[in-house]
Amino acid sequence: MADVQYTDHFLLPSALYVSKEPCLINTVLGSCVAVCFWDPVLRIGGMNHFMMPLWNGQGLASPRFGNIAVPRLLEAMLQYG
């Protein structure tokens, strides 16, 4: 059986990452939240890292906010299938 080579990706706050390839996604959480999705059929996974729960409609709608980061993570996964 061949060894699987994993890429390593460190996730900063306000970021997300999705991959079809085997990888390790790392982050450090204090008061932030990370959400992970995994599709066992298509073997696609992803993770986001956000700092605040809700964007209040002022300023930039960034993945710094949970109500922006979670739908963006799902959209990124749907782009893979």
Buried (B, 14 or more C-beta within 10 A) or exposed (E): EEEEEEEEBEBEBBBBBBBBEEBEBEBEEEEBBBBEBEBEEEEBBBBBBBBBEEBEEEEEEBBBBBBBBBEBBBEBBEEBE
